[in-house]
């Protein structure tokens, strides 16, 4: 088993089998990674691997449509396209404020 730590969600940690899809782990364990399509079309699940990037699989063609080489070098991936085979810590940007709301 591996540990996925959802940094943006108060460092919530979840156990998962090796070679697990990052978005599926987030959905199953209520990790909180935002998503819409789940299939690499929208880019909503863009997240940053804070620790353990070496435990992720190769970048997929669908990710290249949403992320730049510079972002990949900084550890950014799309959760729906990323499989992990070791411990990782992941974060993501906060959602944009809703129109008409005031930031905290």
C-alpha positions in Angstrom: 0.0 0.0 0.0 1.0 3.6 -0.6 0.1 6.8 1.1 -1.4 9.8 -0.8 -1.3 13.0 1.3 -3.8 15.7 0.2 -1.8 18.8 1.3 -4.6 21.3 0.4 -7.1 19.3 2.4 -5.4 19.7 5.8 -2.8 17.1 4.9 -5.4 14.3 4.8 -3.7 11.0 4.2 -5.2 8.0 2.4 -3.9 4.5 1.8 -4.2 3.0 -1.7 -2.8 0.1 -3.7 0.3 0.7 -5.8 -0.4 1.9 -9.4 -3.6 3.8 -8.3 -5.1 6.6 -10.3 -4.6 9.8 -8.3 -8.1 11.2 -9.0 -9.8 7.9 -8.2 -8.0 7.8 -4.8 -9.1 11.4 -4.2 -12.7 10.6 -5.0 -12.8 7.3 -3.0 -11.1 8.9 0.1 -12.6 12.4 -0.1 -9.2 13.9 -0.8 -10.7 17.0 -2.4 -8.9 17.3 -5.7 -11.3 19.4 -7.9 -12.5 17.7 -11.1 -15.3 17.9 -13.8 -14.8 15.4 -16.6 -12.4 12.8 -15.1 -11.1 12.0 -18.5 -8.4 14.5 -19.4 -10.5 16.9 -21.4 -11.1 19.8 -19.1 -7.9 20.3 -17.1 -9.8 21.0 -13.8 -7.9 18.3 -11.8 -4.6 20.1 -12.4 -2.5 19.5 -9.2 1.1 19.7 -8.0 3.0 16.7 -6.8 4.7 18.3 -3.8 6.7 15.2 -2.8 7.1 11.9 -4.6 7.1 13.0 -8.2 9.4 10.0 -8.9 6.5 7.8 -7.8 4.3 8.9 -10.7 4.0 7.4 -14.2 4.9 9.1 -17.5 3.2 12.3 -18.6 0.3 11.5 -20.9 -0.6 13.3 -24.2 -3.8 14.6 -22.8 -1.8 16.4 -20.0 0.3 18.1 -22.6 -2.8 19.9 -23.9 -3.3 21.6 -20.5 0.1 21.9 -19.0 3.5 23.3 -20.2 6.9 21.7 -20.0 7.7 24.3 -17.3 4.7 23.2 -15.2 5.7 19.6 -15.6 9.2 20.5 -14.3 7.5 22.2 -11.3 5.6 18.9 -10.5 2.2 19.8 -12.0 0.1 16.9 -13.3 -3.5 16.1 -14.1 -4.9 13.8 -11.4 -7.2 12.0 -13.8 -4.2 11.0 -15.9 -1.6 10.3 -13.2 -1.0 6.9 -11.6 1.1 6.6 -8.5 3.3 3.7 -7.4 4.7 5.1 -4.2 4.0 7.7 -1.6 3.1 11.2 -2.9 1.9 14.5 -1.5 -0.4 16.6 -3.7 -1.7 20.1 -3.6 -3.9 22.2 -5.9 -4.9 25.8 -6.4 -7.9 27.0 -4.4 -11.1 27.5 -6.4 -11.7 31.0 -7.9 -14.1 33.1 -5.8 -17.7 33.0 -7.0 -18.9 36.2 -8.7 -20.3 38.6 -6.2 -18.5 37.1 -3.2 -15.8 38.8 -1.2 -12.5 37.0 -0.6 -11.8 36.1 3.0 
